[in-house]
Amino acid sequence: MEREPAGGRSSPASRVRLILICLGGALGTGARYWVGGVAARWL
């Protein structure tokens, strides 16, 4: 994978990849808090 020069415009594919990574992180964080809340109720 080639790197873009600093200040260069990123390709649409790299923007989509960044968005997917951010969404994955947000979903993972939400799931972690949800599981923690469910575990707190059960224990």
Buried (B, 14 or more C-beta within 10 A) or exposed (E): EEEEEEEEEEEEEEEEEEEEEEEEEEEEEEEEEEEEEEEEEEE
